[in-house]
Amino acid sequence: MNQNLSITRLFLISTILMILICFNFNLLSSSQASTGSPQEQIRIPEISTPKIENMIDVGGRKLDCCVYGKGSPTVVLVSGFEAPQAYWNSVIPDLAAKTTVVTYDRAGIGKSEIGDLPTHGEQSAKDLQALLDKLGVPRPYILVGHSYGGSVVRLFASMYPDDMGGLILEDTQHEDVLNELRKILKGKDLEAFEQLVVDRFSAPENPKTEGDYRNITREQVRKSKPLPRIPFVILTSADRAKAMGPMFSDKAIEEMVKSDSALNKKLAALIPGGREIIVEGTGHNIHVDKPEALIAPVVEIIREVRAKKDRR
């Protein structure tokens, strides 16, 4: 039996696939960009991997979480924008066979309470640190962040460097992508882009959800401390450049693809020795479309962390 996770597929163009689209977990296909956004299904498998589920009070709210497997280091899977922790089911069994794995729902998602604290990236990182501390799972942590979750894990790594063993960003955009797009786009292309930003990123007077705090989170990432020197991998979907929306000119799309590539290189360079893996045959959700593409680098980092510990 399968759980069905309903999403709106919003494949607009490669470079704005996540900044405009990791929002609400939606991906609009280019063929549907002007006609609406019919629902498609991402099928999330049910898994029988033994787990311990808890509601953990992180101070001001309780977060739902699950712990699988055993051993050190602990792999922490941090979902994309408003995505539930079950979204990781495709990779949990293999990873839990190797070590401890933690999944959780951020504030206001799934069973997790939203509480009165803000839900921007820095507070999400603090929530996660409190959750892991109360769970008492083995350090160090290997954090895996998908899409928007990449901002959360980057902030966590910069705030708690001594807890970190490794970092993986899955199809995550650089925080400067909006500014770079404004430099590239001109005329009607720029007008279309600015309208999308207004539609998608205008914050309410009284922000509550993590979506309301998107701009604040981006600025927090931009101002965050340098990342610790740990094993670092970014995974990028090769196919996102093939899904082009009709709202931009061919010239604009060509320049956007170049910018996207350059920004990915900047991401990989955040930590000396960081590397980018371009994954063929997947969309934005690499770990769902091709689980082994994520499992392999996580297992590699697990081995690196254990080997380093053995040398001490």
Secondary structure, 3 states (H helix, E strand, C coil): CEEEEEEEEECCCCCCCCCCCCHHHCEECHHHCCCCCCEEEEEEECCCCCEEEEEEECCCCEEEEEEECCCCCEEEEECCCCCCHHHHCCCHHHHHCCCEEEEECCCCCCCCCCCCCCCCHHHHHHHHHHHHHHHCCCCCEEEEEECCHHHHHHHHHHHCHHHEEEEEEECCCCCCHHHHHHHHCCHHHHHHHHHHHHHHHCCCCCCCCCCCCHHHHHHHHHCCCCCCCCCEEEEEEHHHHHCCCCCCCHHHHHHHHHHHHHHHHHHHCCCCCCEEEEECCCCCCHHHHCHHHHHHHHHHHHHHHHHHHHHC
